[in-house]
Amino acid sequence: MSRQMKSKYTEWVISGILFLLVGVMFAVFTSRIKIEGTSLAIDWYDIWHGLRGPLNYEDFKFRNAPWSIFPLLILGQMPMKASWGLMMYLTLAVLIASVPVVRKKKLYWASILLTVASFPALRQYADGNVEAVVIGGILLSLYGYSKKDPLPLAFGILFATSKPQVAVLFLTCLGLYMLLTFSPRLLLRTGIYVLIPVALGFLWRGSAWIDAVFGIPERHSIVDMSLMASLERLGVPGAINWVLWGAVLAVTAAIVWFSQRTLSRYKAGMLVAASLLIAPYSVGNSVLTLLAVALIPLFQQQRRLGALLLVLVNLPIVMHSPDHRELLTYYNTALVLLIWGLLLWKVWRAEIDREPSPAPALAEIAALPQ
């Protein structure tokens, strides 16, 4: 082994040890926090209980696809508060990795700070949701598709399906582009990598997962920010609701079809926003995915527009109370609709070569050619 290889191997080992040590520190710290009687770890409580048995979909608000949650099963065997701390740590790590590397170091570090300290991120840490799994899945899918590498692509698809309401249109577009651009051999390899864990997970707990997904009691409730739910609560006639819902889907589909067969961070964000709007059920937690996937790259390229959107994303911090819950839901619907429109415009401009799109990559692969 050459001296250079030994040095790189040593760096990886040291980095891995430090990563584990920081994770232990998070687990120890959260284990000492008194969360009884508070709203801390409110989502993680149900997820943790769901992970402890054979994926308990029946008794807890746990609706993640069985094949997408395999990496988190070990957390269900740990003490609840310690596993919450580790989930918080994994979320932080994914968010840092999601920030594209740019030459201006100040801009890069500012982008990391704006990501990890944003209101949607703080909500994720406190609630213990698993949005990081979806974010990591989308970014891995973008990387795997751009490099035509079936392994990260398959992992990305599996993780992105953790929350179908967030990624359904992104995965549909990805599948279409794969069929149009991949060789039969590459399609077969990717399909095998995806179908094996999906089949095993479906045989294991697939029927229970489907029942949980279609039995969501919060659909059309005060927390449901999907377009249809918000319009119905406002008393808009059903026919108009369906026209607006169909318009979002049709315009998104047209952009996907008539644009280039490439997947940028902007296009992925547009598809996530459209998915949240047309989904039967979606909540404000998923705004974090839009922030990590598309808005931070937009901020790095267009400071003023990006800063304005980041202000709007963080504005709910002043509305975050039980008295403003319905207002916050309407705000999130309008915000996602605005982001969808802006990203759609950006994709349109980028696909006719009027301006470049940001790199479809995690931090360490953000410098790959566009």
N, C-alpha and C positions, 0 to 999 in steps of 0.2 A: 504494500500500500504506500503510495507517495505521501510526502510530507503535507502537500496541499489537501489530499483526501483525509488524512488523519486530523488535520486542523478543522476541516469542515465537519467531520464526524464528531469531534470533541465539542464543537459549538452546538450541534444538534442535541447531543446528550445533555449538556449543561442547560440549554434552553428548555428541554423537556423536564428536567428536574426542577427548574425554577417555576415552570408552568404548574407542575403538580403541587409544589410547596405553596404557591399563592392560592391554589384551589383549596388546600387544607386550611389556610388562614381564613378564607371566606366561610368555609363550613364551621370552623370553630367560632368565628365571630357571630354568625347568625344563630348558632346553637344557644348563645347566651342572651339573645334578645327575647324579651317577654312580649309575645304577640297575642296571647290570649285576650279576648275581648276587643281586639282591634281588627281592622280590615287588611292587615298585612298578610301576604301569602294566601289571599282569598281564593285565587284560581289554583295555586299550587296544591292547596289542601285537597281538592277534588282529584287533581291529576295524580298526586302522590298516592292517594288511596286507590285510584284506578290502576296504578302500576303495580301495586303490591300483590294482587292476586293474579288470576289469569285474565288480565285486562278487564277490570270490573266496570263495564259500561252500564250495567243495570241500576246500580245504587248511587252513582256519582256523576257529576257533569263532566264526563270524560268522553270526547268524541273524536280523538285523533285516530287516523287509520292505523291498524295494528302493525303493518310492515314499516311504517314511518317512525314508529316509536321504539323500535328495537334498541337503539343506542341508549335510551333513557331508562330501560328496565332496571338497571342496577341502582338507579336513584330511588326506586320504589322500595328497595330493601334496606335503605339507610334511614336513620331518624329523620322525621319530617323537616325540622328546622335546618338540619345540616344539608339535606338534599335540596332544600330551597336555596340555600347559600350557593351550592354548586351550580344550580340552574341559573342563578343570578350571574355567577362567574362565567358560565358558558355564553350567556347572552352578551355580556360585556366583551368577551373575546371575539365573538362573531361580528359584533358591531365595529370593533376596531379593524378587523380583517376586511370588512366591507368597504372601507374608505380607500378610494383609489390613490395610489402614490403619485404625487406631482413634484415637479422640480423645486417649486417654492416651498421650503420646509415650513415656514410660518403658516402658509395656507394649508399644508397637510396637517399640521398639529391643530390648527384651528378647526379644521374639518372633523378631526377625531373628537375634539372637545364638544363641538356642536352636535355630534351624533350621540355620544355616550351620556351627555348631560341634558339632552332634550327632554321635554315633558313626556312624549311617548315612551322613551327609554326608561325614565324614572318610574313610570307606571308599570312597565314590564318587570323591573327589579322588584317593586313592591308587591305586585299581584302574583308574580311567579308564573306568568303565561309562557308558552313555548313558541312565540313568534320567531325566535332565533333559528329554530329548525327550518321554518319556511324560508327565511332570508338566506340561510346557508344553502338550502336546496336550490333556490333560484340562481344564486351566484355560481354554484357548482355546475348547474345546467348551462348557464351562459358560457362558462369556460369550456366545458366538455363539447358543446356544440361548435364553438369557434375553433377548437383544436381537433375536432372530430375524434375525440377520445372517448370510447364507450364506457369506461369505468367511472370517471367522475360524472359523466352525463347520466348514467344509471343511478348513481347515488343521489345526484341532484333531483332527478325525477321522483325518487322514492321519498326524499325528505320534503320536497315541495308539496306532495300530496297529504302532508300532515294536516293541512287546512285547505280543503278543496275550494272553499269560498274565496280564498285569497288568490289561488293560482290556477283556477280552472281554464281561463282563457289563455294564460301564458302557456300552460301545458298543451292546450289544443293547438296553438300557433307553433309551438316547438315540434309537436308531432307532425303537423302539416309540412313544415320546412324540412324535417328529417326525411319524410317520404319523397320530397321533391329534389333533395340535394345529396342524400347519402347513398352509397353503394349498397346493393343487396346484402353483401357480407357484413358491412358495418351495421346495417339495420338489424340483421339477425343477432349479432353479438350483443348489441345494446338491448334488444328485446329479451334475450335470454337472461341477461343480468337483472333486468327489471321484473320479468315475469316469475322467476323462481321465488324471490322473497314475497312478492305479492300473492302468489298462489299459496305459499306456506302460511302467510299471515291470514289470508282469507279462509283457509281451511281451519285455522286455529280459532279465530274470533270474528270472522267476517260477517256472519249474520247478526251478531250482537252489535257490531259497529254500525251496520246499516240501520238497524232499529233505532240506535241512539241518534244517528244523523237525521233521520226523518221524524224523530220524536222530540225535536228541540222545543221545549215549552216557551222559550223566550222569543220565538219568531213573532214579528210584528208587535213586539212589546216596546216599552219606552227606550230600551237600550239598542234596538235593532236599527242600524243606520243604513240599511239597504234602500235603494231608491224607491222601490215599491212600498215598503213599509212607511217611509217618511211621507210619501205622497198620500197614502191612505189615512194616516193620522191627521194630516192637514185637511182632509175632506175633499181632496181632488177626485173628480169622477173616475171610475174604473177604466173607461175607454181611453181617457187622456193618459192615465198611468201606463197602460200597455203600449200606447204610441210612443211615449217618452222612453220607456224601457226598451222597446224594439229599436228606437233610433240610436241609443247608445250601443246596442249590440251590432246593428247594421253598419254604423260608421266605423266602429272598431274593426269589424270583419273586412270592410272595404280597404282600410289602411293596411291591414295584414296582407291581403291578397295582392294589392297593387304596388306595395313597396318591395324593396329588395329582400332577398331571402337571407337577411342578416338579423341578428338579435343584439341590439345595443341595450345599455342600461335604460335609456329613454323608452325604448319600445317595451321592454319588460315592465317598467313602471306604468306605462299607459295600459298595458294588459291587466296588471294587478288592480289598478284603479277601476277599470271597467268591470272586472270580476267582482269587486266589492259592491259596485252599484247594482249589478243585475243578479247577485246571489239571493237565494231565498232568505238568507240571514247573514248579517255581518255586524261587527262591532268596532268601536274606535281603537281598540288595541292594535288593529292591523294597519293603522296609519304609520306605525313604526316601519313596516316593510316598505312603504312608499318612500319614507325618508331615507332609509339605508340604501335602497336599490337605485333610486333615481334623483332624489332632491339634493343629496350631497354632491353627486357628480355635476348636477346643474349649477349648484352654488360655486363649484370650483371653476366652471367655465364662464358663467355669467353672474358675477357677484351681486349685482343689484336685484335682479329677478330672483335669484336663489335666496338672498337674504330676506326678501319680502315673503317668500313662501315659508321660510323657516320661522319667521315671526308669526305667520298665520298658524303654522303647525303647533307652536308653543303657546299660542294665545289661550287655549282651553285651560291653562293652569289657573286663570282667574275665574273660570266657571266651574271648577271642579268641586261641586258640593251637591248633596242630595236635592237641594232646592232648584238647582239648575240642570238636573240630569236630562230632562227632555230638550231643553235649549241646546245642551252640549251635543246631543244626538243629531239634531237638525244641523248644527254647525258642522259636525263631521261629515254629514252627507253633502252639504254644500262645498266643503273643503275638498273632498275626494272628487266631486264633479269638476271643480275648478282645476285641480291637478290633472285630471284626465284630459280636459280640454287643452291645457298648456303643453302637456307631453305629446298629445296627438299632433299638435302644431309643430313641435320640435321634431318629431319623427318624420312628418311630411317634408319639412325643410331639409333634414339630414339625408333622406332617401333620394332626393334629387340633387345631391352633392352641393348644396349651398352652404353647408357648414358641417364640420366633423361631429361625430357622436363620441361619447366617452367610452373608455375601454370596458368591455364586459368581463370584469375580473375582480377577484379578491385583491387585497392589498399587495400580496407578494407576487401576483401575476398581472397587476394592473398595467404594467408597461408593455404588454404584448401588443403586436401590431394590430391596427383596426381592420 
